[in-house]
Amino acid sequence: MYAWQEIDRMPLDEVLAVVPAFHPIWTDADPDLIALCDQEAARGNFRAWAKITHHLTVGMKESGRRGVDEDLLRWAYSKLGHRTAA
């Protein structure tokens, strides 16, 4: 049986605790960079964090970068689908 599970957005303090534990690319990331990403794109939404993380792992592999930086974040944002009001 399929049931939609509504999950509340995480506040910033929870984001700063959960995201570094979620994926290795965030483990050593600057907390200010995580907060910036949350403010600009993820907004406490775990599904958004998963999408951003996926794009970052692809970008890191393609670019040979070893860590997340603002330039790579902006590139990942460009890969996110944008919803429009109907």
N, CA, C and O atoms as a Maestro MAE file, in Angstrom:
{
 s_m_m2io_version
 :::
 2.0.0
}

f_m_ct {
 s_m_title
 :::
 protein
 m_atom[344] {
  # First column is atom index #
  i_m_mmod_type
  r_m_x_coord
  r_m_y_coord
  r_m_z_coord
  i_m_residue_number
  s_m_chain_name
  s_m_pdb_residue_name
  s_m_pdb_atom_name
  i_m_atomic_number
  :::
  1 25 0.841 -1.160 0.000 1 A "MET " " N  " 7
  2 3 0.000 0.000 0.000 1 A "MET " " CA " 6
  3 2 0.897 1.237 0.000 1 A "MET " " C  " 6
  4 15 1.883 1.303 0.734 1 A "MET " " O  " 8
  5 25 0.546 2.198 -0.818 2 A "TYR " " N  " 7
  6 3 1.301 3.440 -0.932 2 A "TYR " " CA " 6
  7 2 0.648 4.506 -0.084 2 A "TYR " " C  " 6
  8 15 -0.560 4.727 -0.169 2 A "TYR " " O  " 8
  9 25 1.437 5.157 0.723 3 A "ALA " " N  " 7
  10 3 0.924 6.256 1.548 3 A "ALA " " CA " 6
  11 2 1.926 7.394 1.509 3 A "ALA " " C  " 6
  12 15 3.109 7.192 1.786 3 A "ALA " " O  " 8
  13 25 1.468 8.576 1.170 4 A "TRP " " N  " 7
  14 3 2.328 9.759 1.136 4 A "TRP " " CA " 6
  15 2 2.648 10.158 2.574 4 A "TRP " " C  " 6
  16 15 1.748 10.327 3.396 4 A "TRP " " O  " 8
  17 25 3.911 10.303 2.860 5 A "GLN " " N  " 7
  18 3 4.333 10.713 4.188 5 A "GLN " " CA " 6
  19 2 4.751 12.176 4.143 5 A "GLN " " C  " 6
  20 15 5.688 12.536 3.430 5 A "GLN " " O  " 8
  21 25 4.074 13.001 4.886 6 A "GLU " " N  " 7
  22 3 4.413 14.419 4.971 6 A "GLU " " CA " 6
  23 2 5.476 14.593 6.046 6 A "GLU " " C  " 6
  24 15 5.289 14.178 7.190 6 A "GLU " " O  " 8
  25 25 6.577 15.201 5.676 7 A "ILE " " N  " 7
  26 3 7.668 15.419 6.622 7 A "ILE " " CA " 6
  27 2 7.898 16.921 6.722 7 A "ILE " " C  " 6
  28 15 8.073 17.600 5.710 7 A "ILE " " O  " 8
  29 25 7.898 17.425 7.933 8 A "ASP " " N  " 7
  30 3 8.117 18.848 8.147 8 A "ASP " " CA " 6
  31 2 9.525 19.245 7.725 8 A "ASP " " C  " 6
  32 15 10.456 18.441 7.757 8 A "ASP " " O  " 8
  33 25 9.650 20.492 7.332 9 A "ARG " " N  " 7
  34 3 10.968 21.027 7.004 9 A "ARG " " CA " 6
  35 2 11.826 21.061 8.264 9 A "ARG " " C  " 6
  36 15 11.337 21.301 9.368 9 A "ARG " " O  " 8
  37 25 13.110 20.816 8.069 10 A "MET " " N  " 7
  38 3 14.039 20.835 9.196 10 A "MET " " CA " 6
  39 2 14.470 22.276 9.478 10 A "MET " " C  " 6
  40 15 14.742 23.032 8.546 10 A "MET " " O  " 8
  41 25 14.534 22.656 10.737 11 A "PRO " " N  " 7
  42 3 15.106 23.963 11.067 11 A "PRO " " CA " 6
  43 2 16.626 23.899 10.847 11 A "PRO " " C  " 6
  44 15 17.193 22.810 10.751 11 A "PRO " " O  " 8
  45 25 17.273 25.045 10.768 12 A "LEU " " N  " 7
  46 3 18.695 25.089 10.449 12 A "LEU " " CA " 6
  47 2 19.544 24.272 11.409 12 A "LEU " " C  " 6
  48 15 20.471 23.594 10.965 12 A "LEU " " O  " 8
  49 25 19.267 24.308 12.691 13 A "ASP " " N  " 7
  50 3 20.081 23.536 13.627 13 A "ASP " " CA " 6
  51 2 20.004 22.037 13.335 13 A "ASP " " C  " 6
  52 15 20.988 21.317 13.501 13 A "ASP " " O  " 8
  53 25 18.839 21.575 12.901 14 A "GLU " " N  " 7
  54 3 18.688 20.164 12.538 14 A "GLU " " CA " 6
  55 2 19.408 19.873 11.224 14 A "GLU " " C  " 6
  56 15 20.052 18.832 11.088 14 A "GLU " " O  " 8
  57 25 19.306 20.781 10.261 15 A "VAL " " N  " 7
  58 3 20.033 20.631 8.989 15 A "VAL " " CA " 6
  59 2 21.526 20.468 9.260 15 A "VAL " " C  " 6
  60 15 22.173 19.582 8.701 15 A "VAL " " O  " 8
  61 25 22.067 21.325 10.121 16 A "LEU " " N  " 7
  62 3 23.502 21.288 10.417 16 A "LEU " " CA " 6
  63 2 23.926 20.005 11.118 16 A "LEU " " C  " 6
  64 15 25.100 19.637 11.068 16 A "LEU " " O  " 8
  65 25 22.996 19.321 11.766 17 A "ALA " " N  " 7
  66 3 23.289 18.038 12.410 17 A "ALA " " CA " 6
  67 2 23.077 16.866 11.459 17 A "ALA " " C  " 6
  68 15 23.863 15.918 11.456 17 A "ALA " " O  " 8
  69 25 22.019 16.926 10.652 18 A "VAL " " N  " 7
  70 3 21.620 15.791 9.813 18 A "VAL " " CA " 6
  71 2 22.420 15.699 8.512 18 A "VAL " " C  " 6
  72 15 22.875 14.616 8.141 18 A "VAL " " O  " 8
  73 25 22.594 16.813 7.827 19 A "VAL " " N  " 7
  74 3 23.211 16.781 6.496 19 A "VAL " " CA " 6
  75 2 24.635 16.211 6.527 19 A "VAL " " C  " 6
  76 15 24.952 15.382 5.674 19 A "VAL " " O  " 8
  77 25 25.508 16.607 7.458 20 A "PRO " " N  " 7
  78 3 26.845 16.004 7.468 20 A "PRO " " CA " 6
  79 2 26.834 14.494 7.727 20 A "PRO " " C  " 6
  80 15 27.758 13.792 7.315 20 A "PRO " " O  " 8
  81 25 25.816 13.997 8.395 21 A "ALA " " N  " 7
  82 3 25.697 12.558 8.640 21 A "ALA " " CA " 6
  83 2 25.044 11.831 7.468 21 A "ALA " " C  " 6
  84 15 25.158 10.612 7.341 21 A "ALA " " O  " 8
  85 25 24.354 12.594 6.609 22 A "PHE " " N  " 7
  86 3 23.604 12.021 5.498 22 A "PHE " " CA " 6
  87 2 24.507 11.469 4.396 22 A "PHE " " C  " 6
  88 15 24.255 10.381 3.877 22 A "PHE " " O  " 8
  89 25 25.555 12.207 4.037 23 A "HIS " " N  " 7
  90 3 26.404 11.789 2.922 23 A "HIS " " CA " 6
  91 2 27.835 12.257 3.166 23 A "HIS " " C  " 6
  92 15 28.042 13.346 3.700 23 A "HIS " " O  " 8
  93 25 28.823 11.451 2.783 24 A "PRO " " N  " 7
  94 3 30.229 11.802 3.027 24 A "PRO " " CA " 6
  95 2 30.678 13.144 2.435 24 A "PRO " " C  " 6
  96 15 31.603 13.761 2.964 24 A "PRO " " O  " 8
  97 25 30.045 13.610 1.349 25 A "ILE " " N  " 7
  98 3 30.510 14.892 0.792 25 A "ILE " " CA " 6
  99 2 30.235 16.055 1.739 25 A "ILE " " C  " 6
  100 15 30.854 17.112 1.618 25 A "ILE " " O  " 8
  101 25 29.325 15.872 2.666 26 A "TRP " " N  " 7
  102 3 28.993 16.927 3.617 26 A "TRP " " CA " 6
  103 2 29.749 16.803 4.933 26 A "TRP " " C  " 6
  104 15 29.732 17.735 5.737 26 A "TRP " " O  " 8
  105 25 30.404 15.685 5.170 27 A "THR " " N  " 7
  106 3 31.044 15.418 6.462 27 A "THR " " CA " 6
  107 2 32.009 16.522 6.876 27 A "THR " " C  " 6
  108 15 31.975 16.978 8.019 27 A "THR " " O  " 8
  109 25 32.864 16.954 5.961 28 A "ASP " " N  " 7
  110 3 33.857 17.973 6.286 28 A "ASP " " CA " 6
  111 2 33.510 19.338 5.695 28 A "ASP " " C  " 6
  112 15 34.342 20.246 5.695 28 A "ASP " " O  " 8
  113 25 32.289 19.483 5.194 29 A "ALA " " N  " 7
  114 3 31.883 20.761 4.600 29 A "ALA " " CA " 6
  115 2 31.748 21.831 5.679 29 A "ALA " " C  " 6
  116 15 31.358 21.548 6.812 29 A "ALA " " O  " 8
  117 25 32.073 23.041 5.309 30 A "ASP " " N  " 7
  118 3 31.942 24.183 6.206 30 A "ASP " " CA " 6
  119 2 30.469 24.351 6.579 30 A "ASP " " C  " 6
  120 15 29.616 24.410 5.693 30 A "ASP " " O  " 8
  121 25 30.158 24.429 7.868 31 A "PRO " " N  " 7
  122 3 28.753 24.625 8.271 31 A "PRO " " CA " 6
  123 2 28.125 25.880 7.655 31 A "PRO " " C  " 6
  124 15 26.921 25.906 7.400 31 A "PRO " " O  " 8
  125 25 28.926 26.911 7.415 32 A "ASP " " N  " 7
  126 3 28.400 28.118 6.765 32 A "ASP " " CA " 6
  127 2 27.959 27.815 5.329 32 A "ASP " " C  " 6
  128 15 26.983 28.389 4.847 32 A "ASP " " O  " 8
  129 25 28.677 26.915 4.647 33 A "LEU " " N  " 7
  130 3 28.308 26.522 3.291 33 A "LEU " " CA " 6
  131 2 27.009 25.705 3.301 33 A "LEU " " C  " 6
  132 15 26.163 25.861 2.422 33 A "LEU " " O  " 8
  133 25 26.867 24.848 4.290 34 A "ILE " " N  " 7
  134 3 25.632 24.067 4.435 34 A "ILE " " CA " 6
  135 2 24.462 25.014 4.707 34 A "ILE " " C  " 6
  136 15 23.388 24.866 4.123 34 A "ILE " " O  " 8
  137 25 24.675 25.974 5.586 35 A "ALA " " N  " 7
  138 3 23.619 26.949 5.898 35 A "ALA " " CA " 6
  139 2 23.259 27.770 4.664 35 A "ALA " " C  " 6
  140 15 22.084 28.054 4.432 35 A "ALA " " O  " 8
  141 25 24.251 28.150 3.876 36 A "LEU " " N  " 7
  142 3 24.004 28.898 2.645 36 A "LEU " " CA " 6
  143 2 23.168 28.078 1.674 36 A "LEU " " C  " 6
  144 15 22.212 28.587 1.089 36 A "LEU " " O  " 8
  145 25 23.523 26.826 1.502 37 A "CYS " " N  " 7
  146 3 22.783 25.944 0.607 37 A "CYS " " CA " 6
  147 2 21.344 25.775 1.087 37 A "CYS " " C  " 6
  148 15 20.412 25.753 0.283 37 A "CYS " " O  " 8
  149 25 21.173 25.658 2.390 38 A "ASP " " N  " 7
  150 3 19.822 25.518 2.918 38 A "ASP " " CA " 6
  151 2 19.004 26.779 2.662 38 A "ASP " " C  " 6
  152 15 17.834 26.704 2.288 38 A "ASP " " O  " 8
  153 25 19.619 27.921 2.862 39 A "GLN " " N  " 7
  154 3 18.935 29.194 2.654 39 A "GLN " " CA " 6
  155 2 18.599 29.414 1.179 39 A "GLN " " C  " 6
  156 15 17.501 29.869 0.856 39 A "GLN " " O  " 8
  157 25 19.522 29.099 0.298 40 A "GLU " " N  " 7
  158 3 19.345 29.391 -1.122 40 A "GLU " " CA " 6
  159 2 18.535 28.346 -1.888 40 A "GLU " " C  " 6
  160 15 17.868 28.678 -2.868 40 A "GLU " " O  " 8
  161 25 18.588 27.101 -1.454 41 A "ALA " " N  " 7
  162 3 17.978 26.066 -2.287 41 A "ALA " " CA " 6
  163 2 17.188 24.994 -1.537 41 A "ALA " " C  " 6
  164 15 16.060 24.685 -1.919 41 A "ALA " " O  " 8
  165 25 17.753 24.432 -0.493 42 A "ALA " " N  " 7
  166 3 17.116 23.270 0.137 42 A "ALA " " CA " 6
  167 2 15.970 23.641 1.074 42 A "ALA " " C  " 6
  168 15 14.968 22.929 1.137 42 A "ALA " " O  " 8
  169 25 16.106 24.722 1.784 43 A "ARG " " N  " 7
  170 3 15.057 25.239 2.674 43 A "ARG " " CA " 6
  171 2 14.517 24.185 3.649 43 A "ARG " " C  " 6
  172 15 13.314 24.097 3.895 43 A "ARG " " O  " 8
  173 25 15.445 23.389 4.193 44 A "GLY " " N  " 7
  174 3 15.042 22.408 5.194 44 A "GLY " " CA " 6
  175 2 14.334 21.184 4.654 44 A "GLY " " C  " 6
  176 15 13.866 20.346 5.425 44 A "GLY " " O  " 8
  177 25 14.250 21.070 3.339 45 A "ASN " " N  " 7
  178 3 13.540 19.964 2.711 45 A "ASN " " CA " 6
  179 2 14.526 18.838 2.411 45 A "ASN " " C  " 6
  180 15 15.447 19.016 1.614 45 A "ASN " " O  " 8
  181 25 14.338 17.681 3.046 46 A "PHE " " N  " 7
  182 3 15.296 16.584 2.874 46 A "PHE " " CA " 6
  183 2 15.346 16.075 1.442 46 A "PHE " " C  " 6
  184 15 16.411 15.687 0.961 46 A "PHE " " O  " 8
  185 25 14.212 16.071 0.755 47 A "ARG " " N  " 7
  186 3 14.200 15.635 -0.643 47 A "ARG " " CA " 6
  187 2 15.090 16.565 -1.481 47 A "ARG " " C  " 6
  188 15 15.810 16.102 -2.366 47 A "ARG " " O  " 8
  189 25 15.041 17.865 -1.203 48 A "ALA " " N  " 7
  190 3 15.903 18.817 -1.912 48 A "ALA " " CA " 6
  191 2 17.369 18.545 -1.593 48 A "ALA " " C  " 6
  192 15 18.224 18.609 -2.476 48 A "ALA " " O  " 8
  193 25 17.656 18.244 -0.336 49 A "TRP " " N  " 7
  194 3 19.034 17.912 0.029 49 A "TRP " " CA " 6
  195 2 19.525 16.683 -0.731 49 A "TRP " " C  " 6
  196 15 20.674 16.647 -1.171 49 A "TRP " " O  " 8
  197 25 18.676 15.687 -0.889 50 A "ALA " " N  " 7
  198 3 19.062 14.486 -1.629 50 A "ALA " " CA " 6
  199 2 19.345 14.814 -3.096 50 A "ALA " " C  " 6
  200 15 20.311 14.308 -3.666 50 A "ALA " " O  " 8
  201 25 18.518 15.650 -3.707 51 A "LYS " " N  " 7
  202 3 18.736 16.043 -5.105 51 A "LYS " " CA " 6
  203 2 20.027 16.829 -5.260 51 A "LYS " " C  " 6
  204 15 20.825 16.558 -6.158 51 A "LYS " " O  " 8
  205 25 20.228 17.798 -4.386 52 A "ILE " " N  " 7
  206 3 21.442 18.611 -4.447 52 A "ILE " " CA " 6
  207 2 22.677 17.733 -4.260 52 A "ILE " " C  " 6
  208 15 23.669 17.883 -4.973 52 A "ILE " " O  " 8
  209 25 22.608 16.830 -3.309 53 A "THR " " N  " 7
  210 3 23.729 15.925 -3.052 53 A "THR " " CA " 6
  211 2 24.027 15.067 -4.271 53 A "THR " " C  " 6
  212 15 25.192 14.867 -4.615 53 A "THR " " O  " 8
  213 25 23.009 14.567 -4.919 54 A "HIS " " N  " 7
  214 3 23.218 13.782 -6.145 54 A "HIS " " CA " 6
  215 2 23.941 14.609 -7.200 54 A "HIS " " C  " 6
  216 15 24.935 14.158 -7.769 54 A "HIS " " O  " 8
  217 25 23.454 15.804 -7.459 55 A "HIS " " N  " 7
  218 3 24.086 16.652 -8.471 55 A "HIS " " CA " 6
  219 2 25.525 16.994 -8.084 55 A "HIS " " C  " 6
  220 15 26.402 17.043 -8.946 55 A "HIS " " O  " 8
  221 25 25.771 17.228 -6.813 56 A "LEU " " N  " 7
  222 3 27.130 17.535 -6.371 56 A "LEU " " CA " 6
  223 2 28.070 16.354 -6.570 56 A "LEU " " C  " 6
  224 15 29.218 16.544 -6.972 56 A "LEU " " O  " 8
  225 25 27.608 15.143 -6.298 57 A "THR " " N  " 7
  226 3 28.477 13.982 -6.491 57 A "THR " " CA " 6
  227 2 28.833 13.819 -7.965 57 A "THR " " C  " 6
  228 15 29.965 13.471 -8.299 57 A "THR " " O  " 8
  229 25 27.871 14.070 -8.842 58 A "VAL " " N  " 7
  230 3 28.138 14.025 -10.281 58 A "VAL " " CA " 6
  231 2 29.137 15.122 -10.654 58 A "VAL " " C  " 6
  232 15 30.113 14.870 -11.361 58 A "VAL " " O  " 8
  233 25 28.885 16.331 -10.174 59 A "GLY " " N  " 7
  234 3 29.765 17.455 -10.474 59 A "GLY " " CA " 6
  235 2 31.176 17.250 -9.957 59 A "GLY " " C  " 6
  236 15 32.142 17.607 -10.631 59 A "GLY " " O  " 8
  237 25 31.304 16.682 -8.774 60 A "MET " " N  " 7
  238 3 32.629 16.414 -8.223 60 A "MET " " CA " 6
  239 2 33.363 15.382 -9.067 60 A "MET " " C  " 6
  240 15 34.558 15.520 -9.326 60 A "MET " " O  " 8
  241 25 32.655 14.359 -9.492 61 A "LYS " " N  " 7
  242 3 33.272 13.323 -10.318 61 A "LYS " " CA " 6
  243 2 33.719 13.898 -11.663 61 A "LYS " " C  " 6
  244 15 34.827 13.625 -12.123 61 A "LYS " " O  " 8
  245 25 32.849 14.698 -12.289 62 A "GLU " " N  " 7
  246 3 33.162 15.259 -13.602 62 A "GLU " " CA " 6
  247 2 34.274 16.305 -13.539 62 A "GLU " " C  " 6
  248 15 35.070 16.419 -14.470 62 A "GLU " " O  " 8
  249 25 34.330 17.062 -12.454 63 A "SER " " N  " 7
  250 3 35.307 18.141 -12.354 63 A "SER " " CA " 6
  251 2 36.598 17.738 -11.653 63 A "SER " " C  " 6
  252 15 37.600 18.450 -11.729 63 A "SER " " O  " 8
  253 25 36.573 16.602 -10.976 64 A "GLY " " N  " 7
  254 3 37.750 16.167 -10.228 64 A "GLY " " CA " 6
  255 2 37.911 16.877 -8.889 64 A "GLY " " C  " 6
  256 15 38.942 16.736 -8.232 64 A "GLY " " O  " 8
  257 25 36.906 17.633 -8.485 65 A "ARG " " N  " 7
  258 3 36.979 18.333 -7.194 65 A "ARG " " CA " 6
  259 2 36.831 17.335 -6.062 65 A "ARG " " C  " 6
  260 15 36.165 16.308 -6.191 65 A "ARG " " O  " 8
  261 25 37.466 17.662 -4.958 66 A "ARG " " N  " 7
  262 3 37.444 16.771 -3.801 66 A "ARG " " CA " 6
  263 2 36.485 17.232 -2.708 66 A "ARG " " C  " 6
  264 15 36.259 16.521 -1.729 66 A "ARG " " O  " 8
  265 25 35.922 18.427 -2.883 67 A "GLY " " N  " 7
  266 3 35.017 18.942 -1.875 67 A "GLY " " CA " 6
  267 2 34.021 19.911 -2.463 67 A "GLY " " C  " 6
  268 15 34.152 20.351 -3.605 67 A "GLY " " O  " 8
  269 25 33.031 20.235 -1.671 68 A "VAL " " N  " 7
  270 3 31.968 21.143 -2.091 68 A "VAL " " CA " 6
  271 2 32.432 22.580 -1.858 68 A "VAL " " C  " 6
  272 15 32.989 22.903 -0.809 68 A "VAL " " O  " 8
  273 25 32.193 23.436 -2.854 69 A "ASP " " N  " 7
  274 3 32.460 24.860 -2.704 69 A "ASP " " CA " 6
  275 2 31.282 25.629 -3.303 69 A "ASP " " C  " 6
  276 15 30.363 25.032 -3.864 69 A "ASP " " O  " 8
  277 25 31.317 26.959 -3.180 70 A "GLU " " N  " 7
  278 3 30.188 27.761 -3.662 70 A "GLU " " CA " 6
  279 2 29.977 27.627 -5.167 70 A "GLU " " C  " 6
  280 15 28.835 27.579 -5.624 70 A "GLU " " O  " 8
  281 25 31.046 27.568 -5.937 71 A "ASP " " N  " 7
  282 3 30.902 27.432 -7.388 71 A "ASP " " CA " 6
  283 2 30.194 26.128 -7.747 71 A "ASP " " C  " 6
  284 15 29.315 26.106 -8.608 71 A "ASP " " O  " 8
  285 25 30.582 25.056 -7.086 72 A "LEU " " N  " 7
  286 3 29.945 23.763 -7.358 72 A "LEU " " CA " 6
  287 2 28.490 23.770 -6.895 72 A "LEU " " C  " 6
  288 15 27.626 23.181 -7.546 72 A "LEU " " O  " 8
  289 25 28.218 24.433 -5.771 73 A "LEU " " N  " 7
  290 3 26.828 24.546 -5.319 73 A "LEU " " CA " 6
  291 2 25.975 25.250 -6.368 73 A "LEU " " C  " 6
  292 15 24.880 24.790 -6.692 73 A "LEU " " O  " 8
  293 25 26.468 26.351 -6.891 74 A "ARG " " N  " 7
  294 3 25.701 27.112 -7.895 74 A "ARG " " CA " 6
  295 2 25.456 26.255 -9.137 74 A "ARG " " C  " 6
  296 15 24.386 26.319 -9.741 74 A "ARG " " O  " 8
  297 25 26.445 25.464 -9.510 75 A "TRP " " N  " 7
  298 3 26.270 24.553 -10.646 75 A "TRP " " CA " 6
  299 2 25.171 23.541 -10.333 75 A "TRP " " C  " 6
  300 15 24.320 23.264 -11.178 75 A "TRP " " O  " 8
  301 25 25.188 22.987 -9.115 76 A "ALA " " N  " 7
  302 3 24.166 22.005 -8.719 76 A "ALA " " CA " 6
  303 2 22.783 22.641 -8.715 76 A "ALA " " C  " 6
  304 15 21.810 22.010 -9.127 76 A "ALA " " O  " 8
  305 25 22.687 23.885 -8.253 77 A "TYR " " N  " 7
  306 3 21.391 24.575 -8.269 77 A "TYR " " CA " 6
  307 2 20.837 24.644 -9.686 77 A "TYR " " C  " 6
  308 15 19.631 24.513 -9.895 77 A "TYR " " O  " 8
  309 25 21.721 24.849 -10.655 78 A "SER " " N  " 7
  310 3 21.269 24.982 -12.043 78 A "SER " " CA " 6
  311 2 20.666 23.686 -12.573 78 A "SER " " C  " 6
  312 15 19.953 23.695 -13.576 78 A "SER " " O  " 8
  313 25 20.946 22.591 -11.915 79 A "LYS " " N  " 7
  314 3 20.432 21.280 -12.340 79 A "LYS " " CA " 6
  315 2 19.076 20.949 -11.709 79 A "LYS " " C  " 6
  316 15 18.417 19.988 -12.106 79 A "LYS " " O  " 8
  317 25 18.673 21.745 -10.732 80 A "LEU " " N  " 7
  318 3 17.401 21.489 -10.058 80 A "LEU " " CA " 6
  319 2 16.246 21.923 -10.947 80 A "LEU " " C  " 6
  320 15 16.305 22.971 -11.591 80 A "LEU " " O  " 8
  321 25 15.213 21.124 -10.977 81 A "GLY " " N  " 7
  322 3 14.001 21.507 -11.706 81 A "GLY " " CA " 6
  323 2 13.312 22.632 -10.961 81 A "GLY " " C  " 6
  324 15 13.293 22.653 -9.730 81 A "GLY " " O  " 8
  325 25 12.760 23.546 -11.692 82 A "HIS " " N  " 7
  326 3 12.054 24.658 -11.071 82 A "HIS " " CA " 6
  327 2 10.564 24.495 -11.313 82 A "HIS " " C  " 6
  328 15 10.120 24.348 -12.452 82 A "HIS " " O  " 8
  329 25 9.800 24.523 -10.235 83 A "ARG " " N  " 7
  330 3 8.344 24.404 -10.341 83 A "ARG " " CA " 6
  331 2 7.769 25.767 -10.654 83 A "ARG " " C  " 6
  332 15 8.243 26.794 -10.167 83 A "ARG " " O  " 8
  333 25 6.758 25.754 -11.459 84 A "THR " " N  " 7
  334 3 6.046 27.007 -11.753 84 A "THR " " CA " 6
  335 2 4.612 26.881 -11.287 84 A "THR " " C  " 6
  336 15 4.042 25.790 -11.287 84 A "THR " " O  " 8
  337 25 4.040 27.984 -10.895 85 A "ALA " " N  " 7
  338 3 2.646 27.971 -10.438 85 A "ALA " " CA " 6
  339 2 1.741 27.689 -11.620 85 A "ALA " " C  " 6
  340 15 1.982 28.167 -12.729 85 A "ALA " " O  " 8
  341 25 0.702 26.911 -11.378 86 A "ALA " " N  " 7
  342 3 -0.222 26.555 -12.453 86 A "ALA " " CA " 6
  343 2 -1.299 27.603 -12.620 86 A "ALA " " C  " 6
  344 15 -2.166 27.466 -13.483 86 A "ALA " " O  " 8
  :::
 }
 m_bond[343] {
  # First column is bond index #
  i_m_from
  i_m_to
  i_m_order
  :::
  1 1 2 1
  2 2 3 1
  3 3 4 2
  4 3 5 1
  5 5 6 1
  6 6 7 1
  7 7 8 2
  8 7 9 1
  9 9 10 1
  10 10 11 1
  11 11 12 2
  12 11 13 1
  13 13 14 1
  14 14 15 1
  15 15 16 2
  16 15 17 1
  17 17 18 1
  18 18 19 1
  19 19 20 2
  20 19 21 1
  21 21 22 1
  22 22 23 1
  23 23 24 2
  24 23 25 1
  25 25 26 1
  26 26 27 1
  27 27 28 2
  28 27 29 1
  29 29 30 1
  30 30 31 1
  31 31 32 2
  32 31 33 1
  33 33 34 1
  34 34 35 1
  35 35 36 2
  36 35 37 1
  37 37 38 1
  38 38 39 1
  39 39 40 2
  40 39 41 1
  41 41 42 1
  42 42 43 1
  43 43 44 2
  44 43 45 1
  45 45 46 1
  46 46 47 1
  47 47 48 2
  48 47 49 1
  49 49 50 1
  50 50 51 1
  51 51 52 2
  52 51 53 1
  53 53 54 1
  54 54 55 1
  55 55 56 2
  56 55 57 1
  57 57 58 1
  58 58 59 1
  59 59 60 2
  60 59 61 1
  61 61 62 1
  62 62 63 1
  63 63 64 2
  64 63 65 1
  65 65 66 1
  66 66 67 1
  67 67 68 2
  68 67 69 1
  69 69 70 1
  70 70 71 1
  71 71 72 2
  72 71 73 1
  73 73 74 1
  74 74 75 1
  75 75 76 2
  76 75 77 1
  77 77 78 1
  78 78 79 1
  79 79 80 2
  80 79 81 1
  81 81 82 1
  82 82 83 1
  83 83 84 2
  84 83 85 1
  85 85 86 1
  86 86 87 1
  87 87 88 2
  88 87 89 1
  89 89 90 1
  90 90 91 1
  91 91 92 2
  92 91 93 1
  93 93 94 1
  94 94 95 1
  95 95 96 2
  96 95 97 1
  97 97 98 1
  98 98 99 1
  99 99 100 2
  100 99 101 1
  101 101 102 1
  102 102 103 1
  103 103 104 2
  104 103 105 1
  105 105 106 1
  106 106 107 1
  107 107 108 2
  108 107 109 1
  109 109 110 1
  110 110 111 1
  111 111 112 2
  112 111 113 1
  113 113 114 1
  114 114 115 1
  115 115 116 2
  116 115 117 1
  117 117 118 1
  118 118 119 1
  119 119 120 2
  120 119 121 1
  121 121 122 1
  122 122 123 1
  123 123 124 2
  124 123 125 1
  125 125 126 1
  126 126 127 1
  127 127 128 2
  128 127 129 1
  129 129 130 1
  130 130 131 1
  131 131 132 2
  132 131 133 1
  133 133 134 1
  134 134 135 1
  135 135 136 2
  136 135 137 1
  137 137 138 1
  138 138 139 1
  139 139 140 2
  140 139 141 1
  141 141 142 1
  142 142 143 1
  143 143 144 2
  144 143 145 1
  145 145 146 1
  146 146 147 1
  147 147 148 2
  148 147 149 1
  149 149 150 1
  150 150 151 1
  151 151 152 2
  152 151 153 1
  153 153 154 1
  154 154 155 1
  155 155 156 2
  156 155 157 1
  157 157 158 1
  158 158 159 1
  159 159 160 2
  160 159 161 1
  161 161 162 1
  162 162 163 1
  163 163 164 2
  164 163 165 1
  165 165 166 1
  166 166 167 1
  167 167 168 2
  168 167 169 1
  169 169 170 1
  170 170 171 1
  171 171 172 2
  172 171 173 1
  173 173 174 1
  174 174 175 1
  175 175 176 2
  176 175 177 1
  177 177 178 1
  178 178 179 1
  179 179 180 2
  180 179 181 1
  181 181 182 1
  182 182 183 1
  183 183 184 2
  184 183 185 1
  185 185 186 1
  186 186 187 1
  187 187 188 2
  188 187 189 1
  189 189 190 1
  190 190 191 1
  191 191 192 2
  192 191 193 1
  193 193 194 1
  194 194 195 1
  195 195 196 2
  196 195 197 1
  197 197 198 1
  198 198 199 1
  199 199 200 2
  200 199 201 1
  201 201 202 1
  202 202 203 1
  203 203 204 2
  204 203 205 1
  205 205 206 1
  206 206 207 1
  207 207 208 2
  208 207 209 1
  209 209 210 1
  210 210 211 1
  211 211 212 2
  212 211 213 1
  213 213 214 1
  214 214 215 1
  215 215 216 2
  216 215 217 1
  217 217 218 1
  218 218 219 1
  219 219 220 2
  220 219 221 1
  221 221 222 1
  222 222 223 1
  223 223 224 2
  224 223 225 1
  225 225 226 1
  226 226 227 1
  227 227 228 2
  228 227 229 1
  229 229 230 1
  230 230 231 1
  231 231 232 2
  232 231 233 1
  233 233 234 1
  234 234 235 1
  235 235 236 2
  236 235 237 1
  237 237 238 1
  238 238 239 1
  239 239 240 2
  240 239 241 1
  241 241 242 1
  242 242 243 1
  243 243 244 2
  244 243 245 1
  245 245 246 1
  246 246 247 1
  247 247 248 2
  248 247 249 1
  249 249 250 1
  250 250 251 1
  251 251 252 2
  252 251 253 1
  253 253 254 1
  254 254 255 1
  255 255 256 2
  256 255 257 1
  257 257 258 1
  258 258 259 1
  259 259 260 2
  260 259 261 1
  261 261 262 1
  262 262 263 1
  263 263 264 2
  264 263 265 1
  265 265 266 1
  266 266 267 1
  267 267 268 2
  268 267 269 1
  269 269 270 1
  270 270 271 1
  271 271 272 2
  272 271 273 1
  273 273 274 1
  274 274 275 1
  275 275 276 2
  276 275 277 1
  277 277 278 1
  278 278 279 1
  279 279 280 2
  280 279 281 1
  281 281 282 1
  282 282 283 1
  283 283 284 2
  284 283 285 1
  285 285 286 1
  286 286 287 1
  287 287 288 2
  288 287 289 1
  289 289 290 1
  290 290 291 1
  291 291 292 2
  292 291 293 1
  293 293 294 1
  294 294 295 1
  295 295 296 2
  296 295 297 1
  297 297 298 1
  298 298 299 1
  299 299 300 2
  300 299 301 1
  301 301 302 1
  302 302 303 1
  303 303 304 2
  304 303 305 1
  305 305 306 1
  306 306 307 1
  307 307 308 2
  308 307 309 1
  309 309 310 1
  310 310 311 1
  311 311 312 2
  312 311 313 1
  313 313 314 1
  314 314 315 1
  315 315 316 2
  316 315 317 1
  317 317 318 1
  318 318 319 1
  319 319 320 2
  320 319 321 1
  321 321 322 1
  322 322 323 1
  323 323 324 2
  324 323 325 1
  325 325 326 1
  326 326 327 1
  327 327 328 2
  328 327 329 1
  329 329 330 1
  330 330 331 1
  331 331 332 2
  332 331 333 1
  333 333 334 1
  334 334 335 1
  335 335 336 2
  336 335 337 1
  337 337 338 1
  338 338 339 1
  339 339 340 2
  340 339 341 1
  341 341 342 1
  342 342 343 1
  343 343 344 2
  :::
 }
}
